[in-house]
Amino acid sequence: MITERDLPSPGPRSGRFGRATDGRSAAAGEPIVPFSSAAKSMGGQLTIHLDADAARSAEASRSTAQVIERVQRWAARLTRHSEVSDLSILNADSRDEVPVRPTLAALLRAGRTTTESTEGLTDITLLDARLAAEGLAAEGSAGEIGGRGSRAYDWSLVPGRRGSAVVRRPPELRFDLDGVGKGWIADRALRLLADWPSAVVDADGDLAIRCAPGKTWEVAVDDPRTPEASLAVLRLTAPDGWPARWGVATSGVSIHRWIVDGRPRHHLIDPRTGRPAVTDVVQATVIAGSALRAEALAKAAVIAGSFEGLALLGRARVKGAVLLTDRGEVMALPQTLALLGN
């Protein structure tokens, strides 16, 4: 859930979501409802929110339609669910040096960055392990990969002309860009909305947010145990008078679950083992400076477990984090308290 409203003046606040408190009485405060547009994309839903009044609704409609069209083109090149996507063509190529076009090259570079920022826990080379977790490939190959340790650094990119590149990797190494791709696309789409001082791109749960001075975006962190309940409400502002960038992403083991050979599996692969992570973290939400960074660190925190995960997030100097454990504990980094709504 996400809304935008004017920053409240000192005094009582009217309503939990979407109501302005600009010095008038609480009863007189009018809700600010942002312009929103949504489309199916990336196996889920892409939603764009803009701070646009009625006078700019037509302009907002054109802007969001253009961005949605661009995102659909990016997603078509980057999905593993199409045999003709750039990613699938790379994964199917048996050579150890494969040329790739600029969009895929840029995302692969971003994937390497996330590996480094998460101390190796976000690894984009684990497609076979992911397929084994889903029961779509033999587990033996995934186990062998895990047994040799992470393959995260067994590949490189050689820059080419106009953003293209050549991927050098062992031919059996295949890439899975699912979560990293959504964060990367959200950030890139937000840049296309530069004419809108307050905007949100929600790439199926990975949020890239820009907030103008005097505005606040509110983001409710869902509680996976209870439909429509929230673990926390985040209030993201531009505190220093300049437009602020935020990224918010949630990762967890309560969705994308399967039973394979009578055993429960989930989609978050621990690169140290090549198998679904054994963890006490049910869900992690991270607030950072970009959706890509937030997505990668949220996934890493789940894989690492609550103790090591919070330590990792502290070293990464994220802007905030909320974790839910399998013991029902809700944990947060200290800096998160400044972002929580009342």
N, C-alpha and C positions, 0 to 999 in steps of 0.2 A: 504494500500500500504506500502511495506517495502523494503528497500534496505540497502546495506552495502557499505562503502567506506573507504579508508584511511583517517585519520584525515588530514585536509588541512594544508599546511604550510602557514605562514603569506602571505597575498596577496589575490588577487581575486580568487574566487571559480568558477569552470567551471561546469555549469549545476546545476539543482535543485536536481536531484536524481542520485545516482549511478555513480558518476564520480570522479576519483582520482585526487587530486592536490598535487603532491609529489615533487614540485619544478620545474617541467617541465612547458611549456607554456600551457595555457588552451586548445589550439587546440590539443596538443599532449596527453592530459590526456585521459586514456582509462577507459571505464566503468568497474566496478567490478560487475559482475553478480553472486550472490551466487547460489550454488546448491540448488534446491528446489524440494520437493516431496510432493504430496498431495493425499488424499484419503477421501472418504465419511466416516463420523464418527460422533457420538453424535448428530444425527439429522441435521448436517451441514457438514462442511469441516474441516479436520485436515491438516495443512500444516507445513512442517519442512523446515527451511532455514539453510544452513551451509555455512561457509566461506571456500569453497573448490575450488582450481584451477583444471585445467584439469587433472593434474597428480593424483589427489585424488578423481576423480569423481566416480570411481568404488567403492572405500572404502566408499564414502559418500552415494552411492546408497545402499550398504549393511547396513550401520548404520541406515539410515532412514527407510528402510524396516523392520528391526528388531523392531524399536521403534513403528512404525505404527501398527505392529502386536500385540505388547504388549498393546498399547492403545486400540485396538479393543477388547481385552480380558477384560480389565478393564471396558470399556464402557458397554459391554454385562452384566457384573455383577451389574452395578450401574444404569441402565436405568429403568424408570418407564413404558416404552412402551413395555416391554416384561413380560409376566406372569411368566416366569421361572427365571427372574433375582433375585439376592440376595435381592435387594431393594423391589421388588414386593412381594416376599415371606415374608419378614418382615412386609410389610404393610397389607398383607392378614391374618397374624397370629392373632388370637383372644386372645392369652395369654398376660399377663402383663410382662412376662420375656421371651425374645426370644434370643437364641444364634445366632450370626452372624459371618461370616468368616472374615479373617484379612483385606481384601481390603475394604469391607463395613465398618468395625469397624474403620479403619483409616480415611475414609472420614467422618464418623459421628463425630469423634473427631475434625476433621478440621472444620466441620459445627458448632460445639459448640464454637470453637475459633472465628469464624467469627461473631457469635452472640455477643460475649463479645466485640470484637473490634469495632463493629458498634453500640454499646449501645442498642442492642436489635432490631435494624431495619432490620437485616438480620436473618430471622427465617426459619429454614429448616423443620418446622413441619406444614406447611400450604398447604399440598397437596389438601385437600378438598376445601379450599378457592380458590386455583388456578383452580381446576376443575369447580367450580361454575362460576368463571370469564369466562371460556371458554364455558359455557353452557352445560357442561358434568355432572353436579351434581346439586342437589337442592341448591339454595342460602340460604335457611333457616338454614341449618347446618353450613355453613360458617359464617353466621351472628351471630349465637349463639356462635361460637368459638371466633369471634371478640368481642362480647359483654362481654365475660368473661375476656377479655384482652389477651395478648400474652401467648401462651403455650410454648414459647421457652425454658423454664427451667423446664418443667414438665417431664423430662426424664433424664436418666443417663446411663452411660456405666460402667459395671463391667469387668475389664480386665480378660482375659482368657489366655490360653496357646498359645504361638507362634503367638501373635498378634490378636487372636480372642477375642471376648467379648460377654457379655450378655447385651442386651438392656432392661432396665426397663422403662416402660412408661404405661400410661393408654391405654387400648386396642384400643380405638377409635383414638388415636394419630397416624397420618400417615405422612411420610416424603417425601419431594420433594427436591431433591439434584441437580436440573438442572444447575443453574449458578455456584454454589459452586463446583459442580463436574467438570465442564470444567476448572475452574481455578486450582483446585487441580491436575487434570490430566496433565495440561500443565506444572506445576512445576515438577511433578514427572517424566514426559517424558524428560524434560530438564536434569535432573540428570542422565538419562541413556546415555546422549550424552557428558559425561565428557571428552572424548578424543578430543572434538572440542571446542577450546577456544572461538570462536564466533559462536553462534547458537541461533535460535529462534524456539520455538514451538508455533504455532498459533492454538489454540483449538477453532475454530469457533468464532474468535474474541477476545478471552482471550490470551494474549501474555506473555509467559515466555521467557526472553531474557538474554543471557550471552554475554558480550562484552569484547574482549581482548584489552589490551593496544594498543593504536595507531589505533583503529578502532572506527567507529560510525555506529550505526543502526539508520536509519531514519524511523519514523512512521508517516503516515498522518492520522489525525483525520477526519473522514468523516463528511460532513455536510448533515444531513438527509433531508434538504430542497431542495438540488440541487444535482442531480446525478453526481458522479465523482468530486465534489468540496470538498475542505478541509477547516475545521475550523482553523486548525493549523498543523504545521509540527514539530514533536518532534525529537531532535537529542540526542540520548542516547549514552554516551561514558563511558570510564574507566578513569576518570580524574586523579586518584592518582597513576597510573602506575600498578595497580593490576586489574585482571579481575573483572568486575562489574556485578551484577545481577539486573535486572529490571523486573517489571511486569506492563503491561498496559492492561486495560480493559475498555470497554464502555458499558453503560447500558442506556436504554431510553424507552420512551413510543410510539415511532413512528413505532415500529414493534411489532409483536405478539399482534395484535388488533382484536377484534371481536365485533359484534353487537348481544347482547343477550336481548331478550324482548324489542327490539327497542332502547336499550341504548348502547352506546359505552363502551367497556371494554378493559383493557390491562392486561399484565401478572405480573406486579409488585404489589404484595399484601402488603398493609400496615398492619403489625401485630397488630397494635393498634385498627384496625377496622375489620380486616378479609376481606377487600374488596380492589379492585384496588385503588392505592394511588391517592389522589387528590393533584396535585402538579403543580407548575409553571415551573419545570425543564423538558425540552423535552429530553435532553441527557446529560449524565455526563461521562467524561473520566478521569480516575485516573491513576497516575503513582506512583508505590510503589516498594517495594523490592521483591514482588512475585506476580504472576498472581492471586493466591487465594485472597490475601489481596486487590489487586486492584479491582477485580471483586466484592467482598463483599462491599467495600466502595463506588464504583460507584453506585451500586444498592441502597445503603443506602442514598446517596446524592440525588438521584432522588426522593425517597420516602419522604425524609425530606423536600424537597423544597429548593430553592436557598439560603435563609438566614440561616436556620438551617443546611442545607447541607454543606455550606462552613465552618460554625463554627465547625461542626463535623469533617470535613477533616483537619481543622487546629489543632484540639485536637489530631487527629490521627497521625499528623506529616508525612503526605504523602509527596512524593517527588515532586508532582505537580498535578494539576487538571484543566480541561477545562469544563465549563458548558454552555449549550445553554438553554435559557428560552423561554417560549411561547410568550414573548414580542420581541423576536429577539435579545436579549442581549447575548453577549458572555462574560463570566466571567472566571477569572483564579486566582488561588492563586498566591501571589507574587513570590514564589520560582519557579513557572512554567516558568517565563521569561528567566531564565538561560538555559532552555531546548529547546527553540523555535528556529527553523531554520530561516534564513534570507528570 
